Structures are given as C-alpha cells and as structure tokens.
C-alpha cells in the first residue's frame, strides 16, 4: 500500500493474482460465452498478466466461481468448440414486485418537479438499471407512466440542443387538424405541461409564439444557418401582479419584474400568442391579476366569467 500511495502504480507486488484472475474470468464470462482459446488470449494480452493459463488452472477458477454461487455452464456450439458462460451469479441486482412498485411510486413523485433534461437523464438511468435487474416487467412498468414513452429520445435531445442555441428550424409535424406538414420556427424551449412534452417557439405560419406536441414531431428537416425573423411577427406586452415573494418567483425568459413589493410583484410578459399567455395566467389562479393592456384584460375577464358560468348553468 505504501508503494501504491507513493507512485500510484500497480505492480506484481501489490496484487493477489489468484483472486485477480478469478475476478477477470468472472467479468469475461458474464459478457458472454468464451472458449478456452479466447480466455487464454485475453489473459495473455492483459497488461498485468501476459501469460497463458492451463486447462486445469481454468477448471480451478471455474470451481471457485461455482463455490461462491455462480452458475457456470459449458456447452458445445455448432462449430464443435466448447465454451463457458456464467448464466447467473449472486451479485445480480434483484427487485421484488413490491420493491418495483415502491420505485415506481417514488418515480411518479419526483418527476413532477423535473425539467425535460432531467426527465431524459432519469429515463436513461432506469434503462441502465433495468439491464441489470432480473425482472422483465421493471422497464415496461416505468414506460407505462413515463412522459417520454411515445417520444424518440434522440430527436428530443436534438430539439433540446436547438432550443439551447435558439436555432431556426423546420420540423416535420403530424398536425391533428391538417395532417403531416413542415413547420418553420425559432426553437425556444422544451417543457412539460399536463403530463405531455411540448416544443415552444415562434412559428412562421401564424406569426406568433406557439407550442407543438413533441410526440407529433417526426423529425427535424432542416436547421437554418442564419435566422430570418419575419417582419409580420407582432408582439405585445402584458402586465400583471403575482402574489408571493418577488425573489422566489420562477419566471420565463420572456418575463421580467418591473416592481417589487413585500408580498407581490408586478411582472411584464412579452408575447405574440394571447392563448398561451391566458393559459399561463390561469395556472396562477387568484394569485394573479391582469393590469394591462385593457383589451387583453377584458378578454381575460370574459374568459373567467364564461368558465364560472359553465359551472353554474343548468
């Protein structure tokens, strides 16, 4: 140990080669079936060993692995060559059905507060864990409740990259109303809402900020080299108050605080899509009050009255 601490090098003096060879053989046979010749070649080309092992020595190591609980099988393939493989071992990650349900319960709880990048990382994590778990239902159960179950993860990663760079892109989109078509937009963000994943951006078809269900995006047709913002794009500003400590409010990129008070803030939102603006403000409930512009304020009040009437009619 002193020698290793001093020079950070592994030498023959620091290793128990019997145990080390057994660990190497364990790792090799868990990868897949290996013949005696393949095992010898691996040991001979190893940087610390560089030696061939006899068939008798191989049997000793295999018996040692069996004694610790490994299932080592030998079979003869179509080429008449015998191969060894570990089909089971005591180091496998095993979860009972009750434990899997507990994991799923925790997963459902934590994903509510995750952004899309974190969801993607979590999905990759479970896929990796699932490859080590001796339970075929684990990944299937996770996918049933995942917001990413109907989404091409590589496409999602590409969309996230485009949003980070605010790229002008053309996507192939399967619209529920008009069928499959190309849509050009400036990508802004990918976000989760009501259990679904949306791409947000400024679309050129209607000259306004909009959202697109990611599960309906087939592919990215093109990423423009230069941005060309349409002159027809019209943006307007909405001012509203929001209850809560101004320093703890989580605002979007198109919003800013213009006044701070003890228990509320006055916020200005810049948008080109009044529908999405109304949806966002509705989420705040009574904690939010629209101030201006007057036309948007009146439309918002009418929306609230119509919603109230819907509960009391009949």
Secondary structure by P-SEA (a helix, b strand, c coil): cccccccccccccccaaaaaaaaaaaaaaaaccccaaaaaaaaaacccccccccaaaaaaaaaaaaaaccccccccccccbbbbbbccccccccccaaaaaaaaaaaaaaaccccaaaaaaaaaaaaaaaaaccccaaaaaaaaacccccccaaaaaaaaaaaaaccccccccccccccbbbbbbccccccccccccccccccccccccccccccccccccccccbbbbbccbbbbbbbbcccccccccccccccccccccccbbbbbbbbccaaaaaaaaaaaccccccccaaaaaaaaaaaaaaaaaaaccc
